[in-house]
Amino acid sequence: MIESLASSVHILSFADLSGKTLAQILQFSANKEDGLTVCAVIDGAPIPAKDTLLEELAGCTQVRIFNEIQPNPRSVDIMRMYEDPRFASCDVVLGIGGGSTLDSAKALAMLAANGGSLEEYLTNKPKRHITERSKPLVLIPTTAGTGSEVTKVGVYTAETGRKYTLGSPLMTAHAAVLVASLLDTVPPSLCAATGLDALDHALESIWNKNSTPITRTIARQAAIDILETLPKLYKAIKGQSPERRELSQAMLTASTKAGIAFNITGTAAGHAISFVLSEDWHVPHGLACAFTLLEIFDRAAQDETNRTELASIGKHFHPTLSTGQAIAALRGDIATLMQDLGIPTRFADIGVELRDPSVFDRCLDDPKLLNQKPSLSREDLHLIIEAKR
């Protein structure tokens, strides 16, 4: 995967993974072979392959389990795990799970090296700053969507209930391990939500003021790979097809590509808006990010650089079309995909009666919204929100 040259994370890929091989990965990451103690951060998702992997790992080295994980991970839960006396003697942090789990593992590894309380690092004016490289950290995703395994950021819910993005190159994992067998039990709904999250990552990296020719190349290919793979994987899961594992591996790779791209550029308006949806109405992250995807697509397509990139993606699937036609066809493809996957696109679909769009004004100073190209005014934001009624 040539895109890995744009990442500081060592990326390893397996159809299946044994505990013995994982132990070796952890030993190399921690630069310690004998007497290794592993802090394993996991969620409660019932994944037999994960349980087997941890059992095998425990036969090779000492493993301590930390599992206080919730969607949109809370700082209070992370601090309880950090203050657990068992954590202090860990040599390496291992995160196995979805985005919330991987972000929690990132926070624990960061705190182990920098100290203090996670709350002190949050808000737009933090009391503390990250100055030290995180404790050795290995991340293994069990969904194909967040890209968290290769990014320098985590998203955390403060005691106030607000979600904040915390980011630093010093938080980046030492290794990301992509294991297709860990996705064997992902249900169709989770495949859809995380897959749209990955697509949004790729597109937001394209229509981003921080984009470069290299990040656009990576994001463009990631978007193509996701659009080719996600519908097939969704159908394979629903139909229990034997092609499922091969498609899961392809989707993991595509999601990681998108993660590499947005790790450099940051995300944009869709993610800023999603935070309000998650904070106020607890909409799952992937669905919240996809909620305004088509409306933001329309505004992004007003920029000439964005048009070139979107047309290139569209022409991959519709090679005979002109630039404008290819962009329109791509939008149609995404709209059809969202419909086929059952992605909500109206407030009524998520059980919300929106009375006042100004509730979304708090994302106007969010750095993610400020990354959007072309930029969005308060009026633009309200038009997007009004279109969802």
C-alpha positions as CSV (number, residue, x, y, z in Angstrom):
1,M,0.0,0.0,0.0
2,I,2.0,3.0,-1.3
3,E,-0.2,5.4,0.7
4,S,1.6,4.1,3.8
5,L,4.6,6.2,2.8
6,A,2.5,9.2,3.9
7,S,2.0,7.8,7.4
8,S,4.3,7.4,10.3
9,V,2.4,4.3,11.4
10,H,3.6,0.9,10.6
11,I,0.7,-0.8,8.8
12,L,0.4,-4.6,8.9
13,S,-2.3,-6.6,7.2
14,F,-3.6,-10.2,7.9
15,A,-6.5,-12.3,6.8
16,D,-6.2,-13.9,10.3
17,L,-3.9,-13.2,13.2
18,S,-2.5,-15.6,15.9
19,G,-1.7,-14.5,19.5
20,K,1.9,-15.5,19.0
21,T,2.3,-13.2,16.0
22,L,0.5,-10.4,17.9
23,A,2.9,-10.9,20.8
24,Q,5.8,-10.4,18.5
25,I,4.3,-7.2,17.1
26,L,3.8,-5.9,20.6
27,Q,7.4,-6.9,21.6
28,F,8.8,-5.0,18.7
29,S,6.6,-2.0,19.3
30,A,7.6,-1.8,23.0
31,N,11.3,-2.8,22.3
32,K,10.9,-5.4,25.1
33,E,10.9,-9.1,24.6
34,D,11.0,-10.6,28.1
35,G,8.4,-9.8,30.9
36,L,6.2,-7.8,28.6
37,T,2.9,-6.5,30.2
38,V,0.1,-5.5,27.8
39,C,-2.7,-3.2,28.6
40,A,-5.5,-4.4,26.3
41,V,-8.3,-1.9,25.7
42,I,-11.4,-3.6,24.3
43,D,-15.1,-2.9,24.0
44,G,-18.0,-5.3,24.6
45,A,-18.7,-6.2,21.0
46,P,-19.2,-10.0,20.8
47,I,-16.4,-11.0,18.4
48,P,-15.3,-14.6,18.9
49,A,-12.1,-14.0,16.9
50,K,-11.1,-11.2,19.3
51,D,-11.7,-13.4,22.3
52,T,-9.6,-16.2,20.8
53,L,-6.8,-13.7,19.9
54,L,-6.7,-12.4,23.4
55,E,-6.7,-15.9,24.9
56,E,-3.7,-16.8,22.7
57,L,-1.9,-13.6,23.5
58,A,-2.4,-14.3,27.3
59,G,-0.6,-17.6,26.7
60,C,2.5,-15.6,25.4
61,T,2.6,-12.6,27.7
62,Q,0.9,-10.9,30.6
63,V,-2.4,-9.2,29.5
64,R,-4.5,-6.8,31.6
65,I,-7.9,-6.0,30.3
66,F,-9.5,-2.6,30.4
67,N,-13.0,-2.3,29.0
68,E,-14.8,0.8,30.2
69,I,-15.7,1.9,26.7
70,Q,-18.9,3.7,25.5
71,P,-19.7,5.2,22.2
72,N,-18.3,8.8,22.1
73,P,-15.8,7.8,24.8
74,R,-16.2,9.8,28.1
75,S,-13.2,11.4,29.8
76,V,-14.5,10.0,33.2
77,D,-14.3,6.4,31.9
78,I,-10.8,6.9,30.4
79,M,-9.6,8.4,33.7
80,R,-10.9,5.4,35.7
81,M,-8.9,3.1,33.5
82,Y,-5.9,5.3,33.7
83,E,-6.0,5.5,37.5
84,D,-6.5,1.7,37.8
85,P,-3.3,0.5,39.6
86,R,-2.9,-2.3,37.0
87,F,-2.3,0.3,34.3
88,A,0.8,1.9,35.7
89,S,3.1,-1.1,35.1
90,C,2.0,-1.7,31.4
91,D,4.7,-1.6,28.8
92,V,2.5,-1.3,25.8
93,V,-1.1,-0.3,25.1
94,L,-3.1,-2.5,22.7
95,G,-6.5,-1.2,21.4
96,I,-8.8,-3.7,19.7
97,G,-12.3,-2.5,18.7
98,G,-14.2,0.3,17.0
99,G,-13.3,3.9,16.8
100,S,-14.3,4.7,20.4
101,T,-12.1,1.9,21.7
102,L,-9.1,3.0,19.6
103,D,-9.5,6.6,20.7
104,S,-9.7,5.5,24.3
105,A,-6.5,3.5,23.9
106,K,-4.8,6.6,22.3
107,A,-5.8,8.7,25.3
108,L,-4.5,6.2,27.8
109,A,-1.2,5.9,26.0
110,M,-0.9,9.7,25.8
111,L,-1.7,10.1,29.5
112,A,0.8,7.5,30.5
113,A,3.6,9.6,28.9
114,N,2.2,13.1,29.7
115,G,0.3,12.8,33.0
116,G,-2.6,14.9,34.2
117,S,-6.3,14.6,33.6
118,L,-7.8,14.1,30.2
119,E,-10.2,17.1,30.9
120,E,-7.1,19.4,31.0
121,Y,-6.3,18.6,27.4
122,L,-9.8,19.2,26.1
123,T,-11.7,22.4,24.9
124,N,-10.3,24.9,22.4
125,K,-8.2,26.5,25.2
126,P,-6.7,23.5,27.0
127,K,-4.9,23.8,30.4
128,R,-2.3,21.3,29.4
129,H,-0.6,20.4,26.1
130,I,0.9,17.1,24.8
131,T,4.7,17.3,24.9
132,E,5.8,13.7,25.1
133,R,5.4,10.7,22.7
134,S,2.7,8.3,23.8
135,K,3.6,5.0,25.5
136,P,4.0,2.3,22.8
137,L,0.6,1.9,21.1
138,V,-0.7,-0.8,18.8
139,L,-4.2,-0.4,17.3
140,I,-6.4,-3.1,15.7
141,P,-9.8,-2.0,14.2
142,T,-12.8,-4.3,14.3
143,T,-14.8,-2.0,12.0
144,A,-13.8,-0.6,8.6
145,G,-14.6,3.1,8.8
146,T,-13.0,5.3,11.5
147,G,-9.4,5.2,10.2
148,S,-8.4,5.9,13.9
149,E,-5.7,3.3,13.7
150,V,-3.5,5.7,11.6
151,T,-4.6,9.1,12.8
152,K,-3.1,11.5,15.4
153,V,-6.5,12.5,16.8
154,G,-9.1,11.1,19.2
155,V,-12.6,12.4,20.0
156,Y,-13.7,12.6,23.6
157,T,-16.8,13.6,25.5
158,A,-16.0,16.0,28.3
159,E,-17.8,16.1,31.7
160,T,-20.0,18.9,30.2
161,G,-21.3,16.6,27.5
162,R,-19.5,18.4,24.7
163,K,-17.4,16.4,22.3
164,Y,-13.8,17.6,21.6
165,T,-11.2,16.5,19.1
166,L,-7.7,16.1,20.7
167,G,-4.8,15.8,18.3
168,S,-1.1,15.6,18.2
169,P,1.5,13.7,16.1
170,L,2.7,12.5,19.5
171,M,-0.6,10.5,19.9
172,T,0.0,8.5,16.7
173,A,0.1,4.7,17.1
174,H,3.3,2.8,16.6
175,A,1.6,0.1,14.5
176,A,-1.8,-0.5,13.0
177,V,-2.8,-4.1,12.4
178,L,-5.6,-4.8,9.9
179,V,-7.2,-8.3,10.5
180,A,-10.1,-9.3,8.2
181,S,-11.3,-12.1,10.5
182,L,-12.1,-9.6,13.2
183,L,-14.9,-8.2,10.9
184,D,-16.5,-11.6,10.4
185,T,-19.4,-10.8,12.8
186,V,-20.0,-7.1,11.8
187,P,-23.8,-6.8,11.1
188,P,-25.1,-5.0,8.0
189,S,-26.1,-1.9,9.8
190,L,-22.7,-1.3,11.3
191,C,-21.0,-2.1,8.0
192,A,-23.2,0.6,6.4
193,A,-22.6,3.3,9.1
194,T,-18.8,2.8,9.3
195,G,-18.5,2.5,5.6
196,L,-20.2,5.8,5.0
197,D,-17.9,7.3,7.7
198,A,-14.9,6.2,5.7
199,L,-16.3,7.6,2.5
200,D,-17.0,10.9,4.3
201,H,-13.3,10.9,5.5
202,A,-12.1,10.6,2.0
203,L,-14.4,13.3,0.6
204,E,-13.8,15.7,3.4
205,S,-10.1,15.4,2.8
206,I,-10.7,16.4,-0.8
207,W,-12.9,19.5,-0.2
208,N,-10.5,20.7,2.5
209,K,-8.5,23.9,2.6
210,N,-5.5,21.8,3.8
211,S,-5.5,19.4,0.9
212,T,-2.4,18.9,-1.2
213,P,-1.8,17.0,-4.5
214,I,-0.6,14.0,-2.5
215,T,-3.6,14.0,0.0
216,R,-6.0,14.4,-2.9
217,T,-4.5,11.5,-4.7
218,I,-4.8,9.3,-1.6
219,A,-8.3,10.4,-0.8
220,R,-9.5,10.1,-4.4
221,Q,-8.3,6.5,-4.5
222,A,-9.8,5.7,-1.1
223,A,-13.2,7.1,-2.2
224,I,-13.1,4.9,-5.4
225,D,-12.1,1.8,-3.4
226,I,-14.9,2.4,-0.9
227,L,-17.5,3.0,-3.5
228,E,-16.5,-0.2,-5.3
229,T,-16.2,-2.3,-2.1
230,L,-18.9,-1.2,0.3
231,P,-22.0,-2.2,-1.7
232,K,-20.4,-5.6,-2.4
233,L,-19.5,-6.1,1.3
234,Y,-22.9,-5.1,2.5
235,K,-24.6,-7.6,0.1
236,A,-22.0,-10.3,1.1
237,I,-22.9,-9.8,4.8
238,K,-26.6,-9.9,4.2
239,G,-26.2,-13.0,2.0
240,Q,-23.6,-14.7,4.1
241,S,-21.3,-14.9,1.0
242,P,-17.9,-16.6,1.3
243,E,-16.4,-13.5,-0.4
244,R,-17.1,-11.6,2.8
245,R,-13.6,-11.9,4.4
246,E,-11.8,-10.8,1.2
247,L,-14.1,-7.8,0.8
248,S,-13.6,-7.0,4.5
249,Q,-9.9,-6.9,3.9
250,A,-10.4,-4.6,1.0
251,M,-12.7,-2.3,3.0
252,L,-10.2,-2.2,5.9
253,T,-7.5,-1.1,3.5
254,A,-9.7,1.6,1.9
255,S,-10.7,2.9,5.3
256,T,-7.1,3.1,6.3
257,K,-6.2,5.0,3.1
258,A,-8.9,7.6,3.9
259,G,-7.5,7.8,7.5
260,I,-4.0,8.5,6.1
261,A,-5.5,11.3,4.0
262,F,-7.6,13.1,6.7
263,N,-4.8,12.6,9.2
264,I,-2.9,15.2,7.2
265,T,-5.7,17.5,6.2
266,G,-8.2,17.1,9.1
267,T,-11.9,16.6,8.5
268,A,-14.4,19.3,7.5
269,A,-18.0,20.5,7.8
270,G,-19.7,17.2,7.9
271,H,-17.8,16.1,11.0
272,A,-18.3,19.5,12.7
273,I,-22.1,19.2,12.2
274,S,-22.0,15.5,13.3
275,F,-20.8,16.5,16.7
276,V,-24.0,18.4,17.4
277,L,-26.1,15.5,16.2
278,S,-24.2,13.2,18.6
279,E,-24.1,15.5,21.6
280,D,-27.8,16.5,21.5
281,W,-29.5,13.4,20.0
282,H,-26.9,10.6,20.4
283,V,-26.9,9.9,16.7
284,P,-24.1,7.2,16.1
285,H,-21.0,8.8,14.6
286,G,-21.0,7.2,11.2
287,L,-24.7,8.0,10.6
288,A,-24.2,11.6,11.9
289,C,-21.3,12.2,9.5
290,A,-23.3,10.9,6.5
291,F,-26.4,12.9,7.5
292,T,-25.4,16.1,5.6
293,L,-23.0,14.5,3.0
294,L,-25.1,15.2,-0.1
295,E,-25.8,18.8,0.8
296,I,-22.1,19.5,1.6
297,F,-21.2,17.7,-1.7
298,D,-23.3,20.2,-3.6
299,R,-21.5,23.2,-2.0
300,A,-18.1,21.6,-2.3
301,A,-18.7,21.1,-6.0
302,Q,-18.8,24.9,-6.5
303,D,-15.0,25.0,-6.0
304,E,-13.0,24.4,-9.2
305,T,-10.3,22.2,-7.5
306,N,-13.0,20.1,-5.8
307,R,-14.9,19.8,-9.2
308,T,-11.8,18.4,-10.8
309,E,-11.3,15.8,-8.1
310,L,-15.0,14.8,-7.9
311,A,-15.2,14.5,-11.7
312,S,-12.2,12.2,-11.6
313,I,-13.9,9.9,-9.2
314,G,-17.1,10.1,-11.2
315,K,-15.3,9.3,-14.5
316,H,-13.8,6.2,-12.9
317,F,-17.3,4.8,-12.8
318,H,-18.7,6.7,-15.8
319,P,-15.8,7.2,-18.2
320,T,-17.7,8.7,-21.1
321,L,-19.3,11.6,-19.2
322,S,-18.2,15.2,-19.3
323,T,-16.9,16.9,-16.1
324,G,-20.3,18.2,-15.0
325,Q,-22.1,15.0,-15.9
326,A,-19.5,12.9,-14.0
327,I,-20.0,15.0,-10.9
328,A,-23.8,14.7,-11.1
329,A,-23.4,10.9,-11.7
330,L,-21.2,10.6,-8.7
331,R,-23.6,12.4,-6.5
332,G,-26.4,10.1,-7.8
333,D,-24.2,7.1,-7.0
334,I,-23.7,8.2,-3.4
335,A,-27.4,9.0,-3.0
336,T,-28.4,5.6,-4.3
337,L,-25.8,3.9,-2.0
338,M,-27.1,5.8,1.0
339,Q,-30.6,4.7,0.2
340,D,-29.6,1.1,-0.4
341,L,-27.8,1.1,3.0
342,G,-30.7,2.6,4.9
343,I,-28.8,5.8,5.9
344,P,-31.1,8.4,7.5
345,T,-31.2,11.7,5.6
346,R,-34.0,13.7,7.4
347,F,-34.5,14.7,11.0
348,A,-37.7,12.7,11.0
349,D,-35.6,9.6,10.2
350,I,-33.7,10.0,13.4
351,G,-36.7,10.9,15.5
352,V,-35.8,14.6,15.9
353,E,-38.2,17.5,15.6
354,L,-35.8,20.4,15.0
355,R,-37.3,23.7,16.2
356,D,-34.4,26.0,15.8
357,P,-31.4,25.5,13.4
358,S,-29.3,27.9,15.5
359,V,-28.5,24.9,17.8
360,F,-25.9,24.1,15.2
361,D,-24.3,27.6,15.5
362,R,-21.9,26.3,18.1
363,C,-20.0,24.4,15.4
364,L,-19.3,27.7,13.5
365,D,-16.0,28.1,15.3
366,D,-15.1,24.4,15.1
367,P,-11.7,24.0,13.3
368,K,-13.3,21.2,11.3
369,L,-16.0,23.5,9.9
370,L,-13.3,26.1,9.2
371,N,-11.5,23.5,7.0
372,Q,-14.3,23.4,4.5
373,K,-13.6,24.7,1.0
374,P,-15.4,26.8,-0.1
375,S,-16.1,28.1,3.4
376,L,-19.5,28.0,5.0
377,S,-21.2,31.0,6.5
378,R,-23.9,30.9,9.2
379,E,-26.5,31.3,6.4
380,D,-25.0,28.4,4.5
381,L,-25.0,26.2,7.5
382,H,-28.7,27.0,8.2
383,L,-29.6,26.2,4.6
384,I,-27.9,22.8,5.0
385,I,-29.8,22.1,8.2
386,E,-33.1,23.4,6.9
387,A,-32.8,21.0,3.9
388,K,-32.9,18.1,6.4
389,R,-36.4,18.9,7.8
